[in-house]
Amino acid sequence: MNIGIIGSGEVGQTLAKGFLKYGYPVMIGSRSPSKLEDWSKRKGMGAAIGTFDQASEFGELLVLAVKGQVAKEVLEELKSERIQDKIVIDVTNPIDETKTPDNGVLHFTTSLESSFMEEVQNGFPSVRFVKAFNSVSSAYMVDPPFESKPTMFICGNDNTAKEVVVGILEKFGWEAEDMGGVESARAIEPLSMLLCIPGILRNDWSHAYKLLRPSSKP
Ligand SMILES: NC(=O)c1ccc[n+]([C@@H]2O[C@H](COP(=O)([O-])OP(=O)(O)OC[C@H]3O[C@@H](n4cnc5c(N)ncnc54)[C@H](OP(=O)(O)O)[C@@H]3O)[C@@H](O)[C@H]2O)c1
């Protein structure tokens, strides 16, 4: 399955390398593809480079990994036939970068009554969005080196799309926890706020979530 990565920041580059490692053909997209040439030679060996539009055409499955504040605009600028009916892994977080965090707590552009993913799912009803990878630092997205397998919380309206994403997460070293439909992004997106508090306060980004269940019923 060809993977088109819309976004060339830390997340786009990390996931591009991860998909390449696990045998997927990848094109990574940027507004300025030429700036990725060096990266591609050094670290992204084998990744094709293109514009956002070219990456979205190349990918049978897409990864949306651009700055949260511009993510909707970026999707709107893609040709609609490029994304129609495709699975889009939504890694974004709707962080309001115009505001300084309050004692380590980020501001969001959304409230707890909505989420970024619901906005884009409503705007692009045929696209099969699956929220994933938004609640961990990019350094740990692929082959996370923790004592036990961390949990990636995912959600989305299309069960087949979620099955595909669960398969990818398992290859990348995660256990996936399906939290249901798109509305659950209201809870999954803010996990990034909690994740970032130790990072912003103490430069400690080395952690991931794990859902624990009892070995016997109480
Ligand atoms: N960094 C992490 O550890 C982490 C973890 C989980 C989730 N996330 C989320 O993942 C997303 C990507 O994060 P990131 O850290 O890789 O990088 P980022 O700096 O949030 O985003 C970089 C990407 O956004 C694009 N971009 C920036 N401004 C733009 C504009 N005005 N118009 C169009 N595109 C624009 C850049 O385009 P160019 O390619 O043209 O430069 C680049 O592809 C974010 O939503 C973030 O919240 C990040």
PDBQT file of the ligand as one rigid body, heavy atoms in Angstrom, charges set to zero:
ROOT
HETATM    1  N1  LIG A 301       6.195  16.826  17.121  1.00  0.00    +0.000 N 
HETATM    2  C1  LIG A 301       5.607  15.869  17.795  1.00  0.00    +0.000 C 
HETATM    3  O1  LIG A 301       6.271  15.165  18.594  1.00  0.00    +0.000 OA
HETATM    4  C2  LIG A 301       4.136  15.605  17.613  1.00  0.00    +0.000 A 
HETATM    5  C3  LIG A 301       3.564  14.509  18.273  1.00  0.00    +0.000 A 
HETATM    6  C4  LIG A 301       2.221  14.206  18.060  1.00  0.00    +0.000 A 
HETATM    7  C5  LIG A 301       1.457  14.999  17.229  1.00  0.00    +0.000 A 
HETATM    8  N2  LIG A 301       2.031  16.085  16.612  1.00  0.00    +0.000 N 
HETATM    9  C6  LIG A 301       1.205  16.878  15.697  1.00  0.00    +0.000 C 
HETATM   10  O2  LIG A 301       1.603  16.535  14.377  1.00  0.00    +0.000 OA
HETATM   11  C7  LIG A 301       1.534  17.648  13.507  1.00  0.00    +0.000 C 
HETATM   12  C8  LIG A 301       2.899  17.867  12.856  1.00  0.00    +0.000 C 
HETATM   13  O3  LIG A 301       3.835  18.191  13.862  1.00  0.00    +0.000 OA
HETATM   14  P1  LIG A 301       5.404  18.415  13.561  1.00  0.00    +0.000 P 
HETATM   15  O4  LIG A 301       6.030  18.541  14.898  1.00  0.00    +0.000 OA
HETATM   16  O5  LIG A 301       5.893  17.405  12.617  1.00  0.00    +0.000 OA
HETATM   17  O6  LIG A 301       5.535  19.765  12.800  1.00  0.00    +0.000 OA
HETATM   18  P2  LIG A 301       4.762  21.149  12.696  1.00  0.00    +0.000 P 
HETATM   19  O7  LIG A 301       5.771  22.213  12.764  1.00  0.00    +0.000 OA
HETATM   20  O8  LIG A 301       3.598  21.210  13.639  1.00  0.00    +0.000 OA
HETATM   21  O9  LIG A 301       4.203  21.046  11.204  1.00  0.00    +0.000 OA
HETATM   22  C9  LIG A 301       5.092  20.994  10.123  1.00  0.00    +0.000 C 
HETATM   23  C10 LIG A 301       4.310  20.832   8.863  1.00  0.00    +0.000 C 
HETATM   24  O10 LIG A 301       3.260  21.828   8.781  1.00  0.00    +0.000 OA
HETATM   25  C11 LIG A 301       3.372  22.490   7.523  1.00  0.00    +0.000 C 
HETATM   26  N3  LIG A 301       2.971  23.897   7.651  1.00  0.00    +0.000 N 
HETATM   27  C12 LIG A 301       3.375  24.782   8.582  1.00  0.00    +0.000 A 
HETATM   28  N4  LIG A 301       2.803  25.995   8.343  1.00  0.00    +0.000 NA
HETATM   29  C13 LIG A 301       2.062  25.841   7.223  1.00  0.00    +0.000 A 
HETATM   30  C14 LIG A 301       1.230  26.722   6.459  1.00  0.00    +0.000 A 
HETATM   31  N5  LIG A 301       1.053  28.011   6.799  1.00  0.00    +0.000 N 
HETATM   32  N6  LIG A 301       0.602  26.223   5.371  1.00  0.00    +0.000 NA
HETATM   33  C15 LIG A 301       0.753  24.922   5.005  1.00  0.00    +0.000 A 
HETATM   34  N7  LIG A 301       1.531  24.052   5.695  1.00  0.00    +0.000 NA
HETATM   35  C16 LIG A 301       2.165  24.496   6.772  1.00  0.00    +0.000 A 
HETATM   36  C17 LIG A 301       4.838  22.394   7.158  1.00  0.00    +0.000 C 
HETATM   37  O11 LIG A 301       4.932  22.537   5.762  1.00  0.00    +0.000 OA
HETATM   38  P3  LIG A 301       6.308  22.403   4.969  1.00  0.00    +0.000 P 
HETATM   39  O12 LIG A 301       6.488  20.928   4.770  1.00  0.00    +0.000 OA
HETATM   40  O13 LIG A 301       6.071  23.109   3.700  1.00  0.00    +0.000 OA
HETATM   41  O14 LIG A 301       7.360  23.001   5.834  1.00  0.00    +0.000 OA
HETATM   42  C18 LIG A 301       5.194  21.008   7.648  1.00  0.00    +0.000 C 
HETATM   43  O15 LIG A 301       4.867  20.036   6.679  1.00  0.00    +0.000 OA
HETATM   44  C19 LIG A 301       1.060  18.816  14.356  1.00  0.00    +0.000 C 
HETATM   45  O16 LIG A 301      -0.333  18.973  14.187  1.00  0.00    +0.000 OA
HETATM   46  C20 LIG A 301       1.399  18.380  15.777  1.00  0.00    +0.000 C 
HETATM   47  O17 LIG A 301       0.529  18.950  16.750  1.00  0.00    +0.000 OA
HETATM   48  C21 LIG A 301       3.336  16.396  16.793  1.00  0.00    +0.000 A 
ENDROOT
TORSDOF 0
